[in-house]
């Protein structure tokens, strides 16, 4: 029986399905609507011959990958940023892209991503929504801090800016327009606080840290919510053979290309998990406040460079430490991590 290899280049409202045989001959090629029943119907005549189906998508693959797997197909989720496009072609389009993916699948060299288990995905999505709201909350606080600094010439902490009364704000601005501006920020801030708390309560009701991830709670700056975010974004730690792979996946490694001590360019900075990268920056901020050794490390880095780079350096150290904590099932040791 002739073996076939399928690939789908998925877009927001349609996808291009291509099926190749063992000699890279196109046996099927068509643009299909994003309807699972239609896709399955088109695949059905080739069901027994198809070895696997590669799906390339940047955001909307849940329905298709889950549906194909439930129908009994072996599915490979394409690691989009790792696929090298053949540069010798004069013309390329969706059909050619799908053919290229099917070709790589046939050769066994298709870069693939991790398909997170469907039953655990809803908690991960809640954690991602919480992260989005936390970023929005930080934006409101920074806006309020900037407003006070602009009108008074004095810096102010996030805690103090939250406690500013209407009288304080009017005194700083000298008019009611400043009051209106700050009141709008404060209203959004309180709304975000309420929704973040609501999400956290639901997450803690629905899930808990797995035994293999309990040691994360020994890491300074990691609580149950951030610990679960690491757990759900990283998946099984066995996925990563080396600590460098984990740090790179967490976007804690720079992308510079060096030659003879000189920077020659940059690689793909977006390669990795942006949510995992965000959570380690959050952990770094908490750890700097909670641990004297980590704070001194941060201050030394900050004295030589910008604060944002210093925080990223702390995040990198903590990502590496979390890998060893999970891999070796040992408690976090700040002395070793920040020697």
C-alpha positions in Angstrom: 0.0 0.0 0.0 1.4 3.4 -1.1 2.1 5.6 1.9 0.8 9.2 1.9 1.7 12.3 3.9 -0.7 15.1 4.5 -0.2 18.7 5.5 -2.6 21.6 6.2 -1.5 25.2 6.0 -4.2 26.7 8.4 -5.4 30.3 8.2 -8.1 32.2 10.1 -11.0 31.1 7.9 -9.6 28.4 5.6 -6.8 25.9 5.2 -4.9 24.4 2.3 -4.7 20.6 2.4 -2.0 18.8 0.4 -1.3 15.1 0.3 1.9 13.7 -1.2 2.9 10.1 -2.0 6.3 8.5 -1.3 7.8 10.2 -4.4 6.6 13.7 -3.5 3.9 13.5 -6.1 0.8 15.6 -5.2 -2.2 13.3 -5.0 -4.6 15.8 -3.5 -4.5 19.6 -3.2 -7.4 21.9 -2.2 -8.3 24.9 -0.2 -11.0 24.0 2.4 -13.2 26.0 4.8 -12.4 25.8 8.5 -15.0 23.1 9.1 -14.0 19.9 10.8 -16.6 17.8 9.0 -15.4 19.0 5.6 -11.7 18.3 6.4 -12.5 14.8 7.6 -14.6 14.1 4.6 -11.8 15.1 2.2 -9.3 13.0 4.1 -11.6 9.9 4.3 -10.7 8.4 0.9 -7.0 8.3 1.9 -7.6 7.3 5.5 -5.7 4.0 5.4 -2.7 5.3 3.6 -2.1 8.5 5.5 0.9 8.1 7.8 0.5 11.5 9.6 -1.0 14.9 9.2 1.1 18.0 9.7 -0.8 21.2 10.8 0.8 24.6 10.6 -1.0 27.3 12.5 0.0 30.2 14.7 -3.1 30.5 16.9 -6.3 28.6 15.9 -5.3 25.0 15.8 -7.3 23.5 18.8 -10.4 22.5 16.9 -8.5 20.9 14.0 -5.8 19.1 15.9 -8.3 17.8 18.5 -10.7 16.7 15.8 -8.1 14.9 13.7 -6.7 13.1 16.8 -10.2 12.0 17.9 -10.7 10.7 14.3 -7.6 8.5 14.7 -5.1 10.4 12.7 -1.5 10.9 13.9 -1.0 14.6 14.0 2.1 16.7 14.1 1.9 20.3 15.1 4.4 22.3 13.1 6.9 24.5 14.9 6.4 27.4 12.5 9.4 29.5 13.4 11.8 26.5 13.0 10.7 25.6 9.5 13.3 26.7 6.9 11.7 27.8 3.7 13.4 26.7 0.5 14.9 29.9 -0.9 15.5 28.6 -4.5 11.8 29.0 -5.5 10.8 32.0 -7.5 7.2 31.8 -6.5 5.6 30.5 -3.3 2.1 30.4 -2.0 -0.1 28.5 0.5 -0.1 25.4 -1.8 3.7 25.4 -2.0 4.0 25.9 1.7 1.8 22.9 2.4 3.7 20.8 -0.1 6.9 21.7 1.7 5.5 20.7 5.1 4.3 17.4 3.7 7.8 16.8 2.1 9.5 17.5 5.4 7.1 15.2 7.1 7.9 12.4 4.6 11.6 12.8 5.2 11.1 12.7 9.0 12.7 16.1 9.5 9.7 18.3 10.2 10.2 20.6 13.2 7.3 20.0 15.5 5.8 21.6 18.6 4.3 20.0 21.8 0.5 19.3 21.6 -0.7 20.0 25.1 -3.2 17.5 26.5 -6.8 18.8 25.7 -8.1 18.0 29.2 -5.5 20.3 30.8 -5.6 23.1 28.3 -8.5 25.0 29.8 -6.6 25.7 33.0 -3.6 26.9 31.0 -5.8 29.2 29.0 -7.2 30.7 32.3 -3.7 31.3 33.5 -2.8 33.0 30.2 -5.9 35.2 30.6 -4.8 36.1 34.1 -1.3 37.0 32.8 -2.9 39.3 30.2 -4.9 41.0 32.9 -1.9 41.4 35.1 0.0 43.1 32.3 -3.0 45.4 31.8 -3.0 46.2 35.5 0.7 47.0 35.5 0.1 49.4 32.6 -2.5 51.3 34.6 -0.2 51.6 37.6 2.7 52.8 35.4 0.4 55.3 33.8 -0.6 56.7 37.2 3.0 56.8 38.4 4.0 58.6 35.2 1.2 61.1 35.7 2.2 61.9 39.3 5.9 62.3 38.2 4.9 64.5 35.3 2.8 66.9 37.4 4.8 66.9 40.7 8.4 66.1 39.6 8.4 63.4 42.4 8.5 59.6 42.0 5.9 57.5 43.7 5.6 53.8 44.5 2.8 51.5 43.2 1.5 51.1 46.7 1.2 54.8 47.3 -0.3 55.6 43.9 -3.1 53.1 44.8 -3.9 55.1 48.0 -4.0 58.6 46.4 -7.3 60.3 47.3 -9.2 62.6 45.0 -8.0 65.6 47.1 -4.4 64.4 46.7 -4.8 64.1 42.9 -6.5 67.6 42.5 -3.7 69.1 44.6 -1.1 67.7 42.3 -2.8 68.5 39.1 -4.4 71.8 40.1 -7.5 71.2 37.9 -10.4 68.7 37.6 -9.1 67.3 34.3 -6.2 65.5 36.0 -8.7 64.1 38.5 -10.8 62.7 35.7 -7.7 61.2 34.1 -6.5 59.5 37.3 -10.1 58.4 38.2 -10.4 56.5 34.9 -7.1 54.7 35.5 -8.1 53.8 39.1 -11.6 52.5 38.0 -9.9 50.2 35.4 -7.3 49.2 38.0 -10.0 48.2 40.5 -11.9 46.3 37.8 -8.8 44.4 36.9 -8.0 43.6 40.5 -11.5 42.0 40.8 -11.2 39.9 37.7 -7.7 38.7 38.4 -8.9 37.6 41.9 -11.9 35.9 40.3 -9.7 34.0 37.9 -7.2 33.0 40.6 -10.0 31.6 42.8 -11.3 29.5 39.9 -7.9 28.2 38.9 -7.1 27.1 42.5 -10.5 25.3 42.6 -9.9 23.5 39.4 -6.3 22.5 39.6 -3.3 22.1 41.8 0.4 21.6 41.5 1.4 18.1 40.5 3.7 16.3 42.9 6.6 16.6 40.4 6.2 20.4 40.5 5.7 20.9 44.3 9.4 21.7 44.7 8.8 24.9 42.7 7.3 26.4 45.9 10.8 26.4 47.4 12.0 29.0 44.8 11.9 32.6 46.0 9.2 34.5 44.1 7.1 31.4 43.1 3.7 31.0 44.7 1.0 28.6 43.7 -0.4 30.6 40.8 3.0 31.3 39.2 4.1 27.8 40.0 1.0 26.4 38.1 1.8 28.8 35.2 5.3 27.3 34.9 3.8 23.8 35.2 1.2 24.3 32.5 3.4 26.2 30.1 6.5 24.0 30.4 4.7 20.6 30.4 6.7 17.6 31.5 10.3 18.6 32.3 11.5 15.4 30.5 10.8 17.3 27.2 14.1 19.2 27.8 17.3 17.2 27.8 19.5 20.1 28.9 19.1 23.2 31.1 20.0 25.4 28.1 17.0 24.1 26.1 14.7 24.9 28.9 16.2 28.4 29.4 15.9 29.0 25.6 12.3 27.8 25.5 11.6 30.3 28.4 13.0 33.1 26.2 15.7 33.8 28.8 18.6 33.4 26.3 19.7 36.2 24.0 19.6 35.6 20.3 22.8 37.3 19.2 25.0 35.7 16.5 28.6 36.3 17.4 31.8 35.8 15.3 35.3 36.7 16.4 34.0 38.5 19.4 31.7 40.7 17.3 27.9 40.8 17.0 27.0 39.7 13.4 23.2 39.8 13.8 20.3 38.2 15.7 18.4 35.0 15.5 14.7 34.6 16.1 13.9 36.2 19.4 10.3 34.9 19.3 11.4 31.3 19.3 10.1 29.9 22.6 7.2 30.3 24.9 6.3 33.9 25.5 4.1 33.1 28.5 6.9 31.2 30.2 9.2 34.1 29.5 6.7 36.4 31.1 6.2 34.3 34.2 10.0 34.1 34.9 10.2 37.9 34.7 7.3 38.1 37.3 9.1 35.6 39.5 12.3 37.7 39.2 10.5 40.8 40.4 9.1 38.9 43.4 12.5 37.2 44.2 14.4 40.5 44.1 12.2 41.8 46.9 12.1 38.5 48.9 15.8 37.4 48.8 18.8 39.5 49.9 21.3 37.5 47.8 19.1 37.8 44.6 18.6 41.5 45.3 22.4 42.1 45.6 22.9 40.2 42.3 20.3 42.4 40.7 21.9 45.5 42.0 25.3 44.6 40.7 23.9 43.9 37.3 21.8 47.1 37.4 24.9 49.2 38.2 26.5 48.0 34.9 23.5 48.1 32.6 19.8 48.9 32.5 17.3 47.7 35.1 15.3 45.7 32.5 18.4 43.8 31.5 19.3 43.2 35.1 15.8 41.7 35.7 16.2 39.5 32.7 19.5 38.2 34.1 17.7 37.3 37.3 14.9 35.6 35.3 17.6 33.6 33.4 19.2 32.4 36.6 15.8 31.5 38.1 14.8 29.6 35.0 17.9 27.5 35.1 17.4 26.9 38.9 13.8 25.8 38.3 15.0 23.3 35.7 17.3 21.7 38.2 14.7 21.8 41.0 12.3 19.9 38.8 14.8 17.6 37.1 16.6 16.6 40.3 13.6 17.1 42.7 15.7 19.2 45.1 14.9 22.3 47.0 16.0 25.7 45.6 19.4 26.9 46.8 19.9 30.6 46.2 23.6 30.2 47.2 24.3 27.9 44.3 22.0 29.7 41.8 23.4 33.2 42.5 27.0 32.4 43.6 
